[in-house]
């Protein structure tokens, strides 16, 4: 049972497929959208095995944040 928390989804998915682990992925979104989200490049933030042996993987997009010398940019 690989620990894939914190991994990029593409890498985690390859590991799960190589280990022949059944999985289902769910994407979660922040409740507030202060920073824009990166369209691709999801990361694993949670994994949970169900009683039937299937792994549920929760994914989140990386936040895009621009930092300038005077602080954060106003959107």
C-alpha positions as CSV (number, residue, x, y, z in Angstrom):
1,X,0.0,0.0,0.0
2,X,2.0,3.0,-1.2
3,X,1.8,6.4,0.6
4,X,1.1,8.9,-2.2
5,X,0.1,11.9,-0.1
6,X,1.8,15.1,-1.4
7,X,2.8,13.5,-4.7
8,X,1.9,15.0,-8.1
9,X,-1.1,13.1,-9.4
10,X,0.6,11.9,-12.6
11,X,3.4,10.2,-10.5
12,X,0.9,8.8,-8.0
13,X,-1.4,7.4,-10.7
14,X,1.6,5.6,-12.3
15,X,2.5,4.0,-8.9
16,X,-1.0,2.9,-8.3
17,X,-1.3,1.4,-11.8
18,X,2.0,-0.4,-11.4
19,X,0.8,-1.9,-8.0
20,X,-2.5,-2.9,-9.6
21,X,-4.5,-0.9,-7.0
22,X,-8.1,0.1,-7.8
23,X,-8.7,3.7,-7.3
24,X,-11.1,6.5,-7.8
25,X,-10.0,10.2,-7.8
26,X,-12.0,13.2,-6.5
27,X,-11.0,16.8,-7.1
28,X,-11.6,19.3,-4.3
29,X,-11.6,23.1,-4.7
30,X,-11.0,25.8,-2.1
31,X,-14.1,27.5,-0.7
32,X,-12.6,30.9,-1.4
33,X,-10.8,31.8,-4.6
34,X,-8.4,34.4,-3.4
35,X,-5.6,33.0,-5.6
36,X,-6.2,31.5,-9.0
37,X,-5.7,27.8,-9.5
38,X,-3.3,26.1,-11.8
39,X,-5.3,24.3,-14.5
40,X,-3.1,21.2,-14.5
41,X,-0.7,19.7,-12.0
42,X,-3.0,18.3,-9.3
43,X,-1.5,16.9,-6.1
44,X,-2.7,14.2,-3.8
45,X,-3.9,15.6,-0.5
46,X,-5.8,12.6,1.0
47,X,-6.0,8.8,0.5
48,X,-8.5,6.5,2.0
49,X,-9.2,2.8,1.5
50,X,-12.8,1.7,1.4
51,X,-14.0,-1.6,2.8
52,X,-14.2,-3.1,-0.7
53,X,-10.4,-2.4,-1.2
54,X,-10.8,0.5,-3.5
55,X,-8.6,3.6,-2.8
56,X,-10.3,7.0,-2.9
57,X,-7.7,9.7,-3.8
58,X,-8.5,13.4,-3.1
59,X,-6.7,15.8,-5.4
60,X,-6.2,19.6,-5.2
61,X,-4.9,22.0,-7.8
62,X,-1.8,24.0,-7.0
63,X,-2.5,27.6,-6.2
64,X,-0.9,30.3,-8.3
65,X,0.5,33.1,-6.2
66,X,2.5,36.1,-7.5
67,X,4.8,37.7,-5.0
68,X,6.4,41.1,-5.7
69,X,9.0,43.1,-3.8
70,X,6.2,45.1,-2.1
71,X,4.1,42.1,-1.2
72,X,1.3,40.3,-2.9
73,X,-0.2,41.6,-6.1
74,X,-3.8,42.9,-5.9
75,X,-6.1,41.0,-8.1
